[in-house]
Amino acid sequence: MLNRRQFLGAALSPMVAPAADRPPNIVFIYADDLGYGDLGCYGGSLNTPNLDRMAREGMRFTHALSANPVCSPSRAALLTGRYPTRVMVPRVLFPTDTAGLPDSEQTLAQLLKTKGYKTMAVGKWHLGHLPQFLPTSRGFDHYFGIPYSNDMTPRWLMEDTKVIEEQATLETLTPRYTEQAVKFIESAKDAPFYLYFPHTYPHIPLGASAKFRGKSKNGIYGDVLEELDWSVGEVLGTLKKHNLDRNTLVFFSSDNGPWYQGSSGKLRGRKGMTWEGGVREPFIARWPGKIPAGKVCNGLTSMMDVFPTVASLVGVQPKNTLDGINIWPMLSGQKTELEREALLYFDNWNLQCIRLGRWKLHMTRYNSVTYSPVPAAGRKNLWLKTEELYDVVADPDESYDVADKHSEIVKDLLARADRLIAGFPEEARKAYADAKNGPRSKAPAGQVTN
């Protein structure tokens, strides 16, 4: 078994040489509250031709995890390559909060700036709205978007650090975001660039422009997804128009599972839950000539892997020790899976599950299943009466607890959880100890108490 230092070395070892003239452009398109089963290429019923084409021209992952089942923590993990509980963003941030992603954390944008990249963030930020936390203070040359979720007020629309609308118009967000993204690509095309494009949708309240409103067969949610898919097509089309295709790595994913609308496919759970439906997401990567077309990768990966993978591609050493690993061997088709440390599933400070390969162990769960941005009074995280083990490859909806048949795997995963949590901040360690030493859930396996 590799230790963390060995994993870090593997994560940063160069696996591919950059283009001869300059390092690759990086585009990351990020949906908000998109379900694993929403896209056509993932078996969904929504009309998503551009994303389906992106999958045909690149690689689609079936076991890609966000690092958290809600917005702010998952974004913190994506942009730093580290667990949100490690970077002190364990929960959703609100307009009333004075906190944000700490300055001690290096974002991918800050890393890429050291290689001369032009950078822009377009869309939902949600890592702090005060000036010191905004994208322009975290490595991005420019920003256009709403600094938090669209159901929060005031619904500021910002350009760099200036509020240009006190209440952004929901129906025009996607086309306005897309216009800004296209303009940035066109202005930055002569230098390496990084476009971070976190869409506001399909987070509620939903809004679609007149061109898409009422046009899908799946109500307003379908309208919104068809417009988001159109936006992806506009970005890909702009890259092709300016002959940037073969030197641009484009990613697409989502921060967490669906909330009230949207499909988690055959996965159990939704947003705010550490069942797979809350954290397993569509993940598509496209880079013509570098990533083989039409491939499906079943290897386990995390959104924390994007940072170390890009760092390796451009040849830069990150400032901080990362939790993600370099997945270029999978992206390039050299390997179908990689050896890695177990992945942890946090909700707030609470470590609830741990996964290694096909095996996922549930250790703790809330006494109330309903997700709310504001924690309900009396909601507690309890250690399960008996830990539950699921083979999430054979049993994707986590319906059949097989802990009694694999006691050695349960023992190993519990030992890993104990070892790994010791390296986290005090708040996470305390929450884990409190659950482990506190009252056990009285619910039968697979259920919760009310």
Secondary structure, 3 states (H helix, E strand, C coil): CCCHHHHHHHHHCCCCCCCCCCCCEEEEEEECCCCCCCCHHHCCCCCCHHHHHHHHCCEEEEEEECCCCCHHHHHHHHHHCCCCCCCCCCCCCCCCCCCCCCCCCCCHHHHHHCCCCEEEEECCCCCCCCHHHCHHHCCCCEEEECCCCCCCCCCCEEECCEEEECCCCHHHHHHHHHHHHHHHHHHHCCCCEEEEEECCCCCCCCCCCCCCCCCCCCHHHHHHHHHHHHHHHHHHHHHHHCCCHHHEEEEEEECCCCCCCCCCCCCCCCCCCCCHHHHEEEEEEECCCCCCCCEEEEEEEEHHHHHHHHHHHHCCCCCCCCCCCCCHHHHCCCCCCCCCCCEEEEECCEEEEEEECCEEEEEEEECCCCCCCCCCCCCCEEEEEEEEEEECCCCCCCCCCCHHHCHHHHHHHHHHHHHHHCCCCHHHHHHHHHHHHCCECCCCCCCCCC
